Amino acid sequence: MSTLQKVLLGIFAVFAIAFIATLPFERYLGDFIVKAIPAISLSILALLAIHGSRGKLLFAALLFCGTADAALQLGPERYFIIGLGLFLIAHILLAVTFSRDFRIQKTMLPVVGILVTYSAVVAFILTPSLKEMAIPVYLYIAAITAMGVLAALRKANNRLPLYGAVSFIVSDSILAVNKFMMPVPADRYLIMVTYYLALLVIVYGYVKE
């Protein structure tokens, strides 16, 4: 890994830790930038370190993640639909990235079954609380489930992108339950830790390959 790539990883770590550490405090000037920089730094790392279409796709996906982070931090309620749409595009791009190495593997079919079942259960549990948000949330759940399934069915040297995809699903599940159903203890910490971990593990998995 080159010096520049190590610097980008360092930037990711510093700003991810900084944003999580400042969660207990009131909103501050530029907090949306601090929140978005981890995803943006990893997007640049992906573009530089991962060759071919996979690097470009990850670059685009992580840029959408960073933009969604900024939008949601600027206005969690006002820009929620915009943030949801941006993350939806990011998940589609991640799914396309994972599909580049698609191969049906019998040993991974139970994992696929678990992911699909988990998503169906989450959708079922959320349904009574969704109201007019039902269709957007169902579309989002479908996209993130497809992303997880394609991550599971990758033929690759390591499973890190799959672990990252699962962490992303967990993060979004906590967010959805907290927003639509009931408060989740330490929700912001759980959401951000699993989210930043997801991005890091996905990118590092590809870099390692």
VOPAGU-2260 file (C-alpha; in pm, 1 decimal, decimal comma):
REM VOPAGU-2260
SITE   aa  ch    i         X         Y         Z
SITE  MET   A    0       0,0       0,0       0,0
SITE  SER   A    1     142,8     336,4    -103,9
SITE  THR   A    2     201,7     631,4     128,0
SITE  LEU   A    3     -93,8     819,3     -22,2
SITE  GLN   A    4    -322,3     521,7      32,7
SITE  LYS   A    5    -209,5     496,6     395,0
SITE  VAL   A    6    -276,1     869,5     437,0
SITE  LEU   A    7    -629,6     822,8     302,4
SITE  LEU   A    8    -687,7     540,5     550,7
SITE  GLY   A    9    -555,9     766,9     823,9
SITE  ILE   A   10    -794,5    1045,3     719,8
SITE  PHE   A   11   -1081,1     797,4     729,2
SITE  ALA   A   12    -988,0     683,7    1080,4
SITE  VAL   A   13    -934,3    1034,6    1220,7
SITE  PHE   A   14   -1261,8    1178,5    1092,1
SITE  ALA   A   15   -1467,6     866,5    1170,1
SITE  ILE   A   16   -1343,2     868,9    1528,6
SITE  ALA   A   17   -1388,6    1246,9    1550,3
SITE  PHE   A   18   -1749,3    1232,5    1435,0
SITE  ILE   A   19   -1841,3     944,7    1666,2
SITE  ALA   A   20   -1664,3    1112,4    1959,0
SITE  THR   A   21   -1861,7    1434,5    1909,4
SITE  LEU   A   22   -2203,7    1267,5    1887,0
SITE  PRO   A   23   -2295,3    1365,0    2248,0
SITE  PHE   A   24   -2247,6    1733,8    2173,8
SITE  GLU   A   25   -2481,3    1978,9    2006,9
SITE  ARG   A   26   -2464,2    2037,9    1633,6
SITE  TYR   A   27   -2154,4    2236,0    1536,4
SITE  LEU   A   28   -2037,9    2425,6    1229,1
SITE  GLY   A   29   -1910,6    2187,2     962,4
SITE  ASP   A   30   -2030,8    1868,9    1131,2
SITE  PHE   A   31   -2175,3    1749,0     799,0
SITE  ILE   A   32   -1826,3    1771,2     646,7
SITE  VAL   A   33   -1671,2    1573,2     931,8
SITE  LYS   A   34   -1938,5    1304,7     887,2
SITE  ALA   A   35   -1889,2    1280,1     509,1
SITE  ILE   A   36   -1508,6    1280,5     490,1
SITE  PRO   A   37   -1462,5     913,2     592,9
SITE  ALA   A   38   -1669,0     789,3     297,2
SITE  ILE   A   39   -1507,5    1038,3      59,4
SITE  SER   A   40   -1154,1     942,8     165,7
SITE  LEU   A   41   -1233,5     575,2     108,1
SITE  SER   A   42   -1383,9     656,8    -230,8
SITE  ILE   A   43   -1054,3     813,2    -339,2
SITE  LEU   A   44    -864,8     515,8    -197,2
SITE  ALA   A   45   -1084,2     278,7    -398,3
SITE  LEU   A   46   -1022,7     472,4    -717,2
SITE  LEU   A   47    -645,3     472,2    -664,9
SITE  ALA   A   48    -592,4     122,1    -526,6
SITE  ILE   A   49    -850,9     -95,0    -702,1
SITE  HIS   A   50    -801,0    -147,9   -1072,5
SITE  GLY   A   51   -1066,9    -157,2   -1340,1
SITE  SER   A   52   -1441,2    -112,3   -1315,4
SITE  ARG   A   53   -1456,1    -233,3    -955,9
SITE  GLY   A   54   -1252,2      61,6    -836,1
SITE  LYS   A   55   -1460,7     308,8   -1034,8
SITE  LEU   A   56   -1787,4     158,4    -912,7
SITE  LEU   A   57   -1674,4     165,1    -549,4
SITE  PHE   A   58   -1555,2     521,8    -596,5
SITE  ALA   A   59   -1899,9     625,1    -718,1
SITE  ALA   A   60   -2083,8     425,1    -449,3
SITE  LEU   A   61   -1881,2     578,2    -168,1
SITE  LEU   A   62   -1922,0     928,6    -309,7
SITE  PHE   A   63   -2298,1     879,2    -294,3
SITE  CYS   A   64   -2258,3     757,2      63,9
SITE  GLY   A   65   -2061,5    1068,4     155,0
SITE  THR   A   66   -2316,7    1295,2     -10,6
SITE  ALA   A   67   -2598,0    1114,6     174,0
SITE  ASP   A   68   -2409,7    1156,4     501,3
SITE  ALA   A   69   -2386,3    1530,2     446,2
SITE  ALA   A   70   -2753,3    1562,8     350,4
SITE  LEU   A   71   -2876,9    1370,5     653,6
SITE  GLN   A   72   -2653,0    1565,0     888,8
SITE  LEU   A   73   -2770,1    1898,3     747,5
SITE  GLY   A   74   -3135,3    1804,2     798,3
SITE  PRO   A   75   -3223,9    1457,8     932,8
SITE  GLU   A   76   -3595,1    1518,2     876,0
SITE  ARG   A   77   -3590,9    1772,3     595,2
SITE  TYR   A   78   -3347,7    1578,1     377,0
SITE  PHE   A   79   -3436,6    1224,0     484,3
SITE  ILE   A   80   -3588,4    1127,3     147,6
SITE  ILE   A   81   -3290,2    1276,7     -36,4
SITE  GLY   A   82   -3049,7    1087,2     188,2
SITE  LEU   A   83   -3248,3     767,8     142,3
SITE  GLY   A   84   -3236,0     811,0    -235,8
SITE  LEU   A   85   -2861,2     873,1    -234,8
SITE  PHE   A   86   -2796,3     565,5     -22,0
SITE  LEU   A   87   -3028,4     366,5    -249,3
SITE  ILE   A   88   -2808,3     456,4    -546,6
SITE  ALA   A   89   -2499,3     367,3    -341,8
SITE  HIS   A   90   -2640,4      22,8    -265,3
SITE  ILE   A   91   -2724,2     -35,9    -630,7
SITE  LEU   A   92   -2367,7      57,0    -726,3
SITE  LEU   A   93   -2229,5    -174,3    -457,1
SITE  ALA   A   94   -2453,6    -453,3    -584,3
SITE  VAL   A   95   -2322,5    -398,9    -938,4
SITE  THR   A   96   -1966,3    -403,2    -803,3
SITE  PHE   A   97   -2022,8    -733,7    -625,4
SITE  SER   A   98   -2194,3    -878,4    -933,3
SITE  ARG   A   99   -1869,2    -847,3   -1130,4
SITE  ASP   A  100   -1747,3   -1156,7    -941,9
SITE  PHE   A  101   -2082,4   -1337,6    -929,2
SITE  ARG   A  102   -2079,3   -1712,8    -899,8
SITE  ILE   A  103   -2340,7   -1937,4    -740,7
SITE  GLN   A  104   -2173,7   -2129,7    -459,5
SITE  LYS   A  105   -2370,5   -2398,1    -277,3
SITE  THR   A  106   -2185,5   -2332,7      47,3
SITE  MET   A  107   -2309,3   -1972,3      47,8
SITE  LEU   A  108   -2675,5   -2047,7     -24,4
SITE  PRO   A  109   -2760,4   -2072,9     349,9
SITE  VAL   A  110   -2611,9   -1724,1     395,4
SITE  VAL   A  111   -2829,2   -1597,5     110,2
SITE  GLY   A  112   -3132,5   -1757,0     275,3
SITE  ILE   A  113   -3051,9   -1590,6     607,5
SITE  LEU   A  114   -3009,0   -1247,5     444,9
SITE  VAL   A  115   -3336,2   -1272,7     252,3
SITE  THR   A  116   -3525,2   -1400,5     555,2
SITE  TYR   A  117   -3380,2   -1129,1     778,5
SITE  SER   A  118   -3481,7    -857,0     534,0
SITE  ALA   A  119   -3832,2    -999,7     498,5
SITE  VAL   A  120   -3873,6   -1007,6     877,0
SITE  VAL   A  121   -3749,2    -648,3     911,4
SITE  ALA   A  122   -3990,0    -533,4     638,0
SITE  PHE   A  123   -4277,6    -717,7     806,1
SITE  ILE   A  124   -4200,2    -569,0    1147,3
SITE  LEU   A  125   -4167,1    -216,6    1009,1
SITE  THR   A  126   -4480,8    -226,9     791,5
SITE  PRO   A  127   -4736,9    -103,6    1048,6
SITE  SER   A  128   -4522,2     203,5    1119,4
SITE  LEU   A  129   -4425,0     301,0     764,3
SITE  LYS   A  130   -4751,1     449,5     630,2
SITE  GLU   A  131   -4668,4     673,4     328,2
SITE  MET   A  132   -4301,2     572,0     352,4
SITE  ALA   A  133   -4381,3     206,8     281,8
SITE  ILE   A  134   -4288,5     197,0     -88,5
SITE  PRO   A  135   -3958,9     392,8     -54,7
SITE  VAL   A  136   -3853,8     176,4     239,7
SITE  TYR   A  137   -3947,6    -147,1      61,5
SITE  LEU   A  138   -3741,3     -39,8    -241,0
SITE  TYR   A  139   -3450,6      40,9     -13,2
SITE  ILE   A  140   -3476,0    -295,2     165,1
SITE  ALA   A  141   -3484,5    -473,4    -172,3
SITE  ALA   A  142   -3170,9    -288,8    -287,8
SITE  ILE   A  143   -2970,4    -350,8      28,3
SITE  THR   A  144   -3079,0    -716,2      32,1
SITE  ALA   A  145   -2963,5    -758,2    -329,2
SITE  MET   A  146   -2635,7    -594,7    -231,8
SITE  GLY   A  147   -2590,0    -842,0      53,9
SITE  VAL   A  148   -2685,4   -1143,2    -157,4
SITE  LEU   A  149   -2442,7   -1050,1    -435,6
SITE  ALA   A  150   -2169,6    -993,0    -176,1
SITE  ALA   A  151   -2234,3   -1344,8     -45,9
SITE  LEU   A  152   -2215,2   -1491,9    -395,7
SITE  ARG   A  153   -1886,1   -1330,0    -491,5
SITE  LYS   A  154   -1611,1   -1567,2    -596,6
SITE  ALA   A  155   -1317,3   -1402,9    -425,3
SITE  ASN   A  156   -1007,0   -1455,0    -213,5
SITE  ASN   A  157   -1166,5   -1318,8     103,0
SITE  ARG   A  158   -1507,7   -1257,7     257,6
SITE  LEU   A  159   -1441,4    -906,0     384,1
SITE  PRO   A  160   -1682,7    -736,9     139,3
SITE  LEU   A  161   -1956,0    -974,0     260,7
SITE  TYR   A  162   -1883,7    -883,1     622,2
SITE  GLY   A  163   -1898,5    -517,4     523,0
SITE  ALA   A  164   -2230,5    -567,2     347,0
SITE  VAL   A  165   -2374,1    -739,0     655,4
SITE  SER   A  166   -2251,0    -454,3     875,0
SITE  PHE   A  167   -2421,4    -207,0     638,5
SITE  ILE   A  168   -2747,9    -402,0     664,9
SITE  VAL   A  169   -2722,7    -402,5    1044,9
SITE  SER   A  170   -2658,0     -28,2    1049,5
SITE  ASP   A  171   -2958,7      48,8     831,0
SITE  SER   A  172   -3177,8    -190,1    1031,6
SITE  ILE   A  173   -3098,0      -5,6    1353,5
SITE  LEU   A  174   -3168,1     327,1    1182,8
SITE  ALA   A  175   -3502,2     203,9    1047,5
SITE  VAL   A  176   -3621,0      60,1    1378,3
SITE  ASN   A  177   -3514,8     375,2    1561,6
SITE  LYS   A  178   -3686,1     606,5    1313,5
SITE  PHE   A  179   -4008,4     419,7    1243,5
SITE  MET   A  180   -4075,5     196,5    1543,8
SITE  MET   A  181   -3911,9     276,4    1876,1
SITE  PRO   A  182   -3600,6     436,1    2024,0
SITE  VAL   A  183   -3291,8     216,0    2019,1
SITE  PRO   A  184   -3046,9     265,9    2307,7
SITE  ALA   A  185   -2721,6     427,7    2189,5
SITE  ASP   A  186   -2870,0     437,0    1839,6
SITE  ARG   A  187   -2636,6     698,6    1692,5
SITE  TYR   A  188   -2326,7     515,6    1812,9
SITE  LEU   A  189   -2447,1     178,8    1686,9
SITE  ILE   A  190   -2550,7     321,5    1350,7
SITE  MET   A  191   -2228,6     512,1    1284,5
SITE  VAL   A  192   -1987,8     245,1    1411,6
SITE  THR   A  193   -2146,3     -29,7    1199,4
SITE  TYR   A  194   -2174,7     206,6     901,0
SITE  TYR   A  195   -1813,0     325,4     902,8
SITE  LEU   A  196   -1697,9     -31,1     968,5
SITE  ALA   A  197   -1899,3    -148,0     666,9
SITE  LEU   A  198   -1734,6     100,4     432,9
SITE  LEU   A  199   -1385,3      25,3     561,6
SITE  VAL   A  200   -1421,1    -352,8     542,9
SITE  ILE   A  201   -1569,3    -347,5     192,4
SITE  VAL   A  202   -1292,5    -127,3      52,4
SITE  TYR   A  203   -1013,6    -304,4     240,7
SITE  GLY   A  204   -1142,4    -638,6     117,7
SITE  TYR   A  205   -1102,4    -527,0    -242,1
SITE  VAL   A  206    -765,9    -363,5    -178,0
SITE  LYS   A  207    -642,9    -683,3     -15,4
SITE  GLU   A  208    -741,2    -881,3    -324,2
